[in-house]
Amino acid sequence: MTPSRDDLIDFIYAEARMLDEGHFSQWLDLWQPDGIYWMPLDYKQTDPDCITSLLYEDQFMLRLRVERLEGARTFSQKPKSRCHHVIQRPFVDVFEPEENRYQTNTSMHYVETRLDEQFLLALTAVHDLTVVDGALRIANKRVDLLNSDAAFGNIQLLP
Amino acid sequence: MPAYTQENVTDLVQGHRVHRDLYTSPEVYRLETQHLFRNVWMFVGHDSQTPNKGDYFTTQIADQPIIQVRHSDGEIHVLYNRCPHKGTKIAIDREGNTGKFFRCPYHAWSFKTDGCLLAIPLKKGYDGTTLKETENGKGMKAVGAVHNYRGFVFARLADEGISFEEFFGDSLSSIDNMVDRAPEGRMEVAGPPLRYMHKCNWKMLVENQTDTCHPMVAHESSAGTAVKIWDELGNPEPRPAAMQIIAPFMSAYDFFEGMGIRTWPNGHGHTGVQGSIHSDYDSIPGYFDAMTEAYGADMARAILDENRHNTVYFPNIMVKAPLGQLRNFIPMGADKTLVESYVYRPVGAPDALVARSAMYNRMINAPTSIVGHDDLEMYERAQEGLMSEGLEWVNVQRLYQEDEDFDVEAVENGTTERQMRNQFNAWAKFMTPQPSVPNAEAAE
């Protein structure tokens, strides 16, 4: 299967909706087993290893994150947080069917709320996508927060 | 709420209990900024953040805007970030190089990097005035005293008071161990700190650093879930670094009891006297060889076998020597604290070592960290719960003994709340500067 540009764009929208509706386990199934979710701390950070990031997680850590959200003693999720992504039409920056390699660049506003608190993050998400068994999968995802160097309270769900 | 003064505020600390106003009262916070944070030695930054002449770094000590700057003679100076003319903050960037002088962006008064006034435009306008005799005419004000200890820069805001050595005493052994872990005997800051805003009193965070009865409860959701998932996978070995970091948080009470807690005078103390949750990390290839070359095998082993958990330097930082980390709990008000969590690179050590520290920092101390979420939830619930009129006092009685003497070093059961009591004892002591001044003179 060779995806069209629209297929790539629809995938990004579908992922955002999955997170907004709280289907986190289903969201995990979108990932390649060696996929990394990276949220840098430093503006234009290039080194994810020797400089701390906000998030640099493999599938084990993402699974832990998702299972924790449903845990009986996850006190910071009593009551649960909710999130909302508003996304601009993604750019398709890399479209290489012969290499099975695709990359999108998406501007988003991410809103998270719990109890009386609500906050807004502006961000750019870069998805590396690939086709496996006829379906698009996330090979890697990088999220650059516009204000990555600001002091935040808890960011509990997934921008 | 009663009106607090320097004389009666210390009544809020009573042995095994402290009054809730200690955490909630804006007036108590105001007295802390006027007295406590001025009388003690506060962390500023690391000298590797300003490696070259003219390099500066802006921060704050509680509500005081501060600049750490490398002067032309190579020394680090710590100045209030305020123009002596009309108050404008001189440096706004978090870091930079100012060259040979600072220049105020408002009226172009300029200052040498030690703060001395260099020039004023149209200086004649001050002829016949008393500007030179005023404090404003002297330049940017420096803090009372500065001490660079093995790269870590501390300041005492008050002009007079306890000396650096007297204040920290033997507690400096934790900083020594952290820096000794670098084959070249020095550290360098590794990137910007994680910044995490907490809507709670700063003392809650500091107390939590030696609270060993919360991890298996509060962190069951994160560390407990990690252990459960790893179990479901059949406990495959070797455990990845992430599991080595997170699983020990679920250690049982007897593990933490056995770790031990040491307290030093003036509010300092540490968990992990006999090993800690950091003791069983895999060795990093090439690291022991580099340490052996620098120190000899016996000394290298002694340095690396010391695995202190959290060392609290009163009033508001925590150091994790085995991981090269420092957390600065910056008070921003009675119910607001900015947490900055730094990683330092031990110079001469393999990259893999600093990579593990950076992983620990983002896994445990980031606003996106699930472990951090567990803790912040508890602090903010406590901050709200303490508003309850039902009970006035907070209990810190665990393993309490009558007539505890905090002027002597002690090692006790690792679940004691003695270190918290030690901090409150120091809090009461330094809210009034009088007792510390004779000590300082005796030490010098």
Interface residues (C-beta under 8 A of the other chain):
Chain A: M39 L41 D42 D47 D49 C50 I51 T52 S53 L54 L55 Y56 D58 F60 M61 R63 L64 R65 E67 R68 G71 R73 T74 F75 S76 Q77 D149 A150 A151 F152 G153 N154 I155 Q156
Chain B: R94 A190 G191 P192 P193 L194 R195 Y196 M197 H198 K199 A218 E220 S221 S222 G224 T225 A226 K228 I229 P240 A242 M243 L338 S341 V343 R345 D351 V354 A355 A358 M359 N361 R362 M363 A366 P367 T368 I370 G372 H373 D374 L376 E377 M378
